[in-house]
Amino acid sequence: MVALRNARLATGKLVDVGIAGERIESVGRLAESAGSFDCGGRLLLPAFIDTHVHLDKVLIRDELAEHDGTLAGAIGAVHARKRAYTVEDVRTRARRVIESSVLLGTTRLRSHVDVDTIGGLTPLEGVLTAANDCAGIADVQVIAFPQEGILRDPGAADLMTQAMAEGAHVVGGMPHWEPDAESQRRHVEVCFELGERFDRPLDMHVDETDDGSVRTLEMVADEALRRGWSGRVTAGHVCALAAADEEYAARVIDKCARAGITIVSNPVTNLVVQGRGDRGLIRRGLTRVAEFRAAGVNLCFGQDCVRDGFYPFGRGDMLEVVLISAHAAHLATHDELSFALDAVTTNPARAWCLDDYGVKPGARADLVLLDATSWEEALRLQAARSRVWFRGRPVAETQVTSRLLA
C-alpha cells in the first residue's frame, strides 16, 4: 500500500490516504511504513472532470479566417479546416490537450466530436485514437455531435448511427440549430432513439444563443420525462434561458429537475461568444446558475473550447474555468465557492454515473495535489497542481519556484 501522508481535504481535515492498486483503501491516520509520500499539509482533491470539451477542434485558431465572433461565424469559419482534417492531425492536437489537462489535474474528459457531412467520421477516429494513446493517464468519453444539425444536414443521421456503432460513448445533439420547431422536435427524437438503440446516455448542446425565444430545452426535458430517462441526459450551454421570461424559465427548470437532467454551463466560451448584438448592458452569456442550483438540478462547468474558432484562450485548466465561472455567475460566498468545486468534481461524476469517485475508501485513486492549504486559496491563487494520480499511479508532476531578487 502507498500512503499519502498529511493531506489536507477540502473540509480542512488533515489525513493520510492509503492507496492499494487502483483504489483508495483508507482515509484517516496510518502507521509509519515504506512507500509513503508527504503531502505537506497541501490540498488533496479528487482529480477534476472536464465534462464538456471539443478535442477535435482544439488548437486550430491560427489557421482560421477572422469572423464576427458569433456562434454562427465560428461554425462557418471552421468548415474549411474541418474539410482538411486528417486522423493524424486530429489525434495529435487532441492528445496535446489531453496531456495538458492531466498536467493541470484533470483525469476524465468528455469530448464532443463533430459528426457531419463536412468532416465525416475523421474527427471521431482521430479523438478515439488520441483517447487510446492516453489511456494510461486519463479516461476520455467521446460524444457523437451533429454540429451542423441532423435534418438540415442530410446524411448526418446515418453518420451518427455509424459513429455510435464505431465506438462513440454518448449521443450528442444540437436541436436549436434546426430551422423550425418541428425540425427541432424531430432532432430531439432522433437523438433519444439513438440513445435507446445503443443504450447510451445523451449529452446535447441546447439553446446556445442569447435569443430568449429559442426553447428546445423544454423539448429535451419533455422527451426525457416521456421516456423515463432520469439521470441519463445532459444539456450543455442553455444560454437562451437567461433571456427567457420568468414563467417559462421556472417551468422548464422544474422539468429538468424532475427529469434528472444535468446542466453544463460553459462561461469561459460563452462570455466571448454571446451578447455580440447587445449595446450598453451586454448579456453575460451563461445560463440561470442560481435558479438551477435552487431547484436541485445537477450543474457543472466545462472548458468547452481550447484555442479554436469559438474561443482564443483555454488550456484544459479546470481551476481557471472555475475562477472565470465564479466571476460570471456571481459566486462569492463560502457556500457558493464550495459549489464551484463540486461543479468540476462531484457533479460531473454524478452525470457520468460514477459511484467510485472522491477521496473516500473504495474510490478509484484519481487525485490531484494542489500547492495550497484550502480550496478557496487554491482558487484565488490558481495554485500549481504539484502531483496528479490516475488509477493509483502518479502520472504528472509540476514544480514551481518563485523568489524576489531584490
N, C-alpha and C positions, 0 to 999 in steps of 0.2 A: 504494500500500500504506500502511496505517496501522500505526504502531509503538507498542506499549505497552511503555514502557521501564522498566527497574528494577523488574520484577515479581518477587515472591517466590513460588516454587512451594511446594506442601505439603511437598516434600522439604527445603526450606530454601534451595534453589539460587536465585540471583538471575539473571534472564534478561530478554531483550527478546522480545516476541511480535509477530510480523508478521502482519497480517490483510489479505487481499486478497478483496474482496467478502464472501461469507458464510463464508469458510474461513480457518483458521489456515494460513499459508504457511510460517512458520518459528518455531522456538523456540531462542534462543541469544543471540548478540550481533549487533546490526545497526549499520550505518554511520549516521551522522547524516543525517537527512532531514526534510523537511517532513511535516506530518500526524502528529506524534508526541504521545503522552500519557504523562506521567511518573507512574508508579505509586508512586514514592517509597519503594520497598522494602516496600510493603504486600503482603498475601497475595492472590494471584490464584488462583481455583479455577474449575473448570468449574461453570456455573450449577447450582443444586440441582434435583433432580427430586422432586416430591411424587407418589408413585405410588399413594396411597390417600387420597382426599378425597371428600366428598359435597357438591358445589356446589349441588345443588337444595335442600338443607335449610339452608344457611348463613343465619345472622343472623335466625332466627325465634324465638329463645329467649323474648323478652319477650311473644310472642303466644300462648304455650302455657300450659295449665293445669299447676300443680305436680303432680309424680308421685313415685313411691317411689325414683327414681334407678336402677332396674334397666333392663336392655335391653328387657324386655317393657313396662315402664312408659313408657319413652321412645318406643318404636314406637307404642304406643297414644295417647300424648299428641300425636303428630304427625298423627294421622289427620284431625282436623277441619281443621287448617291445610292439609293436602295436598288436601283436597277443594276448598278455596278458591283453590288456586294458579291463576294465570294465566301465560301465556307471558311477558308483560312483567315480571311480578313475579319469576319465577324468573330471567329474564335479568338484571334489574337487580342482584339480590343476588349471583348468580354472578359477574357482571362485577366487582363491588366486591372480591370475594375474589381473583379472578384478578389484578386490578391490585395489590392489597395484596401478593400473593405475589411478583409481579415486583419491586416495590419492595424486597422482602426477599431477592432473589437467586434466585428460582425461575422458570425459564422453560419448564418442562414440568410438566404436571399430568395425572394420570389420575383422572377422577371417576366414581364410582358414581352412577347416576341411577335413582331408583325407577321401575320399570315394573310396574304392578299395576292392579287394577280400581278402586282408590280414586282415583288421580290420572290414570289413563290414560297417554297419551303427552305430556301437558303438561310434566312435568319434563324429559323428553328434549328437546323442542323448545326449551324455554327455555335449557337449558345449551348445546345446539348453537348457538343464536343468539348467546349470550354468547361462546362459543369463536370464532365467526366475527368478532364485534366486536373481539376481542382478538388476532386472527391476526397482527397486526403486532408483538406484544410477547411472545407465548407460544404454545406448542403445547398443545392440550388434547385428550386422548383421552377418549371417553365410553364407559362400561360400562353396558349394559342390565342393571339389577339388580332381581331379583324379591324386594323387601324382604318381601313378605307370603307368600312361598313360591310354588310352582308348582302342586302338586297341591292344596294347601289353599286356593288362591285360583283357583277355576275361571274360565278366561278369560285368566289370566296367560300361559299358554303361547303363545296366539295373539298377545297383545300383545308378547311377547318376539320372536317371529318378525317382527312388523311393525316393531318398533324396530330390529332388525338391517337390515331392508330399507330403513329410512328414514335410516340413517347412523350407527348406533352402531358403534363401532370394536372393541369387546370384548364377549364374552358373560359376563355375571355369573351368580351363583348364591348360594344360601343354604340348603344341604341340611339343616342341623341344625334349621331352623325347621319342617320337616315333622313330622307327629305320630308316625311309627313308622319302623323301619329299612327296611321295604320301600318306603315313600314316599320316604325319603331317598335310597335307591339309585336309584330311578327319576328323581328330581330331578337327580342327577348325570348320568345317562344322557341326559336331555333336553338338558342344557347342552352336553355333548360332541357330541350330534347337531347342535345348532345351530351349534357351532363348525365342525364338518366341512362342514355345508351352506353356510355363508357364508365359509369359510376365514378364520376369526377366532380369535385366542387367547382363553383363558379367564382370568378373574380373579374368584374366588369368595370370599365370606365363609364361613369354615369354623370350626365349633365355637367360636363366640364365647360361651362360657359357662364358669363355674367348675365345672361338673359333669363330673368325670373319666370318667363312663360314656358320654358323648356322643362318638362316634368316626367321624364322617363323613370325617375327613381320610384315613383308610385307604381309604375308598370312592373318594375322588378320586384318590389315588395309584395304586390298583389299576386304575382306568379309564384313567389316563394311560399306565400301563405296557402295558395290554392293547392300546391303540390306537396305541402308539408316538409319543405326543405329547410328546417330550422338548423342554424349553425353551419350551413354549407354554402353560404353566399356572401361575397364581399363586394362592396361598391366603392370605387375609388373616385376621388375629387369631389363630386356632388356640389360644385361651386354655385350652381344656379339657385340652390336652396336659400342662400344668403339674401338673394334679391327677390325671393318669392313672398307672397303675402302670408301673414301670420296664421291664418286658418289652414291653408294648405300645408305650411311647414309643420304645424302641430299634428295634423292628421298623418302625414307621411312619416314623421319621426316616430309616432306611436306604432305605425305599421312595421317600421324597421325593427323596433324593439320586440314586437310580438313575433316577427319572423326570424329573430336571432341573426340579423344581418350585421356584419362588421363594416364599419365605415373607415376608409383610409383617406386622410387629408394629406395633401402634398403642398404645404405652403411655400416651400422654397422655390418651386417652379411657378406655382400659380400667382405668387406675388409679382412675378415678372411678366406673366402672360396675360392675366385677366385685368379688366378695368382699362384697357387701352383706349376705349372710346370715351371714357369719362373725362370731365374737366372740373377743376376745383377739388371737390370731395371725391376722391378716387377709391373705388371699392377695393377691399383688401385681398380678394382672390382666394378665399377659403370658405369652408362650409360652416354651419352653425355648431361649432365645437361645444360650447356651453350647453346648448339645448340637447344635443345628443348625449352628453355626459349626464345631465339631469334625468334623462329618460332611461338611463341604464344601458345605453347602446355601447357595444364594444367599439372603441375608436383607437386608431393607430396613426402614426406619422410615417411617411415614406420619403426616400431620397428622390424618387421619380426619374430624374434626368441627370446625366453627367456630361457636361460639355458637348451638347448636341444642338439640333436646330431649335429646340424649345428653351434651353437654359444654358448660359455660357459658363456656369460655375459647376461646383459639385465634385466630390472625390470619394463618395461612398462612406462618408463620415456621419454616423447617426447622432453623435454628440453635437455636431454642427447643425444638423437637421432639427434637433430638439431646441437648440438655442434660438434659431430663426423662428420656429413654430411657436415658441413661447412668446416671443415678441408679437407675432401676428395675431395670436389667439388670446392675448391679454392674460397669460398665465404668470402669476407673480406670488400668490400666497404659498405657504408651505404645502398645503393640500394640493394646490394646482401643479406645483412643481413635482410633487410625488406622482401625480397622474402623468406628467410629461415623461417620467422614467417608464411608467407602465406602458406608455404608447409606443415604445420601441423595444419592449421586452415581453412582459406577461400578456399584454393584449394581442400582439401578433401571434404569440404562442397559442392563444385561445383560438384565433382564426385558423391556425394550422392544425387544430385539434391535437395539440401535444399535451400529454399528461406526464411527461418526464422532463419538464423544463424548470429551471430555477436553481437556487443554491439550497438544496434540500436532499436528504438521503433518498437514493433511488433515482435521482435525476441524472440525465446524461451530463457528463462533466464538460460542458461548453461554457467557458468562463472568461472574464476579462478583468484584469487588474489595472486600476487607474491611479495615477500619481496625485491622489487627493485623499482626504480623510472623511469626506461626506459627498453625497450626491450633488447637493447644491454648489459646493465648492468645485466639484469636477465640472459641472455645467458652466459656471461663471468663468472659470479659468481655462476651459476647454483642455482639460488635463490630458497628458500623454497616456496612451494605452501601453503600459510598460510590459505586459505579458498577456498572451492570449492562449487559451487551451481549447482544443477541439477533440471531442471524444476521449478526454482524459490525457491527451498529449499536448505539450507546449508546441505551438505552431507559429508564433510570431513574438517578437521582442522589439521594444523601442527604448533607446537610451537618449535622454536629453540633458545637456549640461549648459547652464547659463550662469554667468558671473559678471559683475561690474568690474571694469578695468581701471576705474579712477577712484 
